[in-house]
């Protein structure tokens, strides 16, 4: 069976922590930024955890094994 290839677009969008959690960036962070409140703009600077429902799909795209 051939090797699993990493989906490169997914690899650029998600970060894996040391404990195995997946982190993502928020959308809408650049377009029409002036109209957004300061609180919303600050929230774009942080990484946010990926929801449980999306983790299985993203892990498969990244070529990661299941978390134990």
Residue, then its C-alpha position, 0 to 999 in steps of 0.5 A: x500500500x502506498x504512503x499517505x500523502x499530507x494535504x498541503x493546503x490543510x497543513x498550512x491552515x492547522x497547527x498541532x500542539x505537543x499534546x495532539x490538539x488541533x488549532x485553527x485560525x479564525x476566518x474574516x480576519x483581513x477583509x474589511x478589518x476597519x469596520x470590526x470592533x477592537x475585541x473582534x480584531x484581537x480575537x483574530x490574533x489567537x489560535x482556537x481549538x478545532x471542534x470535535x466534529x472536524x478533527x477526524x476529517x482534518x487528521x485524515x487529511x494531515x496523514x495523522x493516526x487516530x488519537x489514543 
